[in-house]
C-alpha cells in the first residue's frame, strides 16, 4: 500500500529504472551522437510536454534505439536527422502525442463544448 501511495506522488519506480537505463545507454554512445541525443532529450523535456511517464520513457528509448542503430550502421548524424533538427524531432514527437498534456486539454475542451452545446456523449 505504501509503495502505491509513494508512486502516486513521485511516479512509477519501474519508469525511473527505465529512465536510468536509458541514460546509461545513451552515455555509451560516441561523443557526437551522445551530444545530439542529449540535445534532443533536453528539447523534448521542454517542448514535448509529455505528461505520461510511460509514454516519455518509450519515446526516449525509441529515439535511443534509432541513434544506436545509426552508430552501428555508421550513419552520419545529418543523414539521420536531416538539415533541420527541430523539424526532425517535432515530427518524431507526433508519434507520441497521446502522452502530451495538450491532448488531455484538447479532449477536455471538446467535452466542454459538446456539453455546452447539449451534445453530451
Backbone torsions as a table, in degrees:
resi	resn	phi	psi	omega
1	UNK	NA	-42.6	-178.9
2	UNK	-63.8	-41.7	179.9
3	UNK	-59.0	-45.0	179.2
4	UNK	-61.0	-41.4	179.0
5	UNK	-66.8	-44.7	179.5
6	UNK	-62.5	-42.5	179.4
7	UNK	-64.7	-31.5	176.0
8	UNK	-64.6	-34.3	-178.9
9	UNK	-82.7	-44.7	-171.6
10	UNK	-102.5	-15.0	-175.7
11	UNK	103.2	168.8	-175.6
12	UNK	-66.3	131.2	175.7
13	UNK	-63.8	-37.8	-179.9
14	UNK	-63.5	-41.6	178.7
15	UNK	-66.4	-35.5	176.4
16	UNK	-63.8	-41.3	177.1
17	UNK	-63.2	-43.2	179.9
18	UNK	-62.9	-40.4	179.9
19	UNK	-65.7	-41.6	177.6
20	UNK	-63.1	-39.1	176.9
21	UNK	-64.1	-42.2	176.8
22	UNK	-58.7	-46.6	-179.3
23	UNK	-63.4	-40.1	179.1
24	UNK	-65.7	-42.2	178.5
25	UNK	-65.4	-42.6	-178.8
26	UNK	-66.5	-29.1	177.6
27	UNK	-67.3	-18.8	-179.7
28	UNK	-85.3	-9.2	179.5
29	UNK	-68.5	153.9	172.4
30	UNK	-57.2	153.4	-170.6
31	UNK	-51.8	-46.2	-176.8
32	UNK	-67.2	-38.1	176.6
33	UNK	-69.7	-38.6	177.4
34	UNK	-62.3	-44.2	178.1
35	UNK	-60.1	-42.6	-179.8
36	UNK	-65.6	-46.6	-177.6
37	UNK	-68.7	-32.8	176.2
38	UNK	-65.3	-37.5	177.5
39	UNK	-66.0	-42.5	177.6
40	UNK	-66.0	-41.0	178.1
41	UNK	-56.8	-49.9	-179.9
42	UNK	-60.4	-46.0	-179.8
43	UNK	-60.4	-44.1	-179.8
44	UNK	-64.6	-35.0	178.9
45	UNK	-65.6	-35.5	180.0
46	UNK	-86.6	-47.9	-173.1
47	UNK	-88.2	-34.2	-171.6
48	UNK	-63.0	-31.9	178.9
49	UNK	52.6	37.1	178.4
50	UNK	-78.0	121.7	-177.6
51	UNK	-104.5	-7.7	178.9
52	UNK	-102.5	118.1	-177.2
53	UNK	-58.4	-39.8	-179.1
54	UNK	-66.3	-36.9	178.1
55	UNK	-68.3	-43.0	179.2
56	UNK	-59.4	-48.6	-178.6
57	UNK	-63.6	-43.7	178.5
58	UNK	-61.1	-43.8	-179.6
59	UNK	-61.1	-47.2	-179.5
60	UNK	-65.4	-39.7	177.8
61	UNK	-63.9	-40.3	178.7
62	UNK	-64.5	-41.3	177.3
63	UNK	-62.2	-43.8	179.0
64	UNK	-63.9	-41.8	176.8
65	UNK	-56.4	-42.4	179.4
66	UNK	-62.4	-42.6	-179.8
67	UNK	-69.8	-40.5	178.0
68	UNK	-62.3	-39.7	178.8
69	UNK	-66.7	-39.0	177.7
70	UNK	-62.0	-40.1	177.7
71	UNK	-63.5	-47.0	-178.1
72	UNK	-61.9	-36.0	-178.8
73	UNK	-90.8	2.6	-177.5
74	UNK	56.2	38.8	177.5
75	UNK	-82.6	123.3	178.7
76	UNK	-62.2	152.0	-178.1
77	UNK	-57.7	-44.9	179.9
78	UNK	-61.4	-33.5	177.0
79	UNK	-69.3	-29.5	179.3
80	UNK	-77.5	-49.8	-171.7
81	UNK	-101.4	-12.4	-179.6
82	UNK	80.6	-171.2	-176.6
83	UNK	-79.9	-21.5	-177.7
84	UNK	-118.5	95.1	-177.6
85	UNK	-64.9	-27.9	177.8
86	UNK	-66.7	-45.7	178.0
87	UNK	-60.7	-44.5	179.4
88	UNK	-56.6	-51.9	-173.2
89	UNK	-73.8	-31.7	177.3
90	UNK	-71.5	-34.9	172.7
91	UNK	-65.5	-43.0	177.0
92	UNK	-58.4	-43.9	-177.6
93	UNK	-62.5	-29.9	-178.8
94	UNK	-60.9	-22.1	177.7
95	UNK	-71.5	-10.5	-174.8
96	UNK	-125.2	25.7	-173.7
97	UNK	-63.9	-24.3	-179.9
98	UNK	-65.0	-16.9	179.3
99	UNK	-94.2	-4.8	-178.3
100	UNK	-78.6	143.2	179.4
101	UNK	-62.8	-30.1	-178.5
102	UNK	-64.8	-29.8	176.9
103	UNK	-62.0	-42.0	177.4
104	UNK	-61.9	-42.9	-179.6
105	UNK	-69.4	-35.8	176.0
106	UNK	-62.0	-45.7	178.6
107	UNK	-63.0	-39.7	177.7
108	UNK	-62.5	-42.6	178.6
109	UNK	-62.0	-46.2	179.8
110	UNK	-59.6	-46.5	179.4
111	UNK	-62.2	-40.7	-179.4
112	UNK	-64.4	-44.6	-179.9
113	UNK	-68.8	-40.2	175.7
114	UNK	-58.8	-42.9	179.4
115	UNK	-65.7	-44.5	179.8
116	UNK	-64.4	-32.2	-180.0
117	UNK	-86.1	3.0	180.0
118	UNK	75.6	25.1	-178.8
119	UNK	-111.3	48.5	-178.9
120	UNK	-62.1	127.3	178.3
121	UNK	-111.2	NA	NA
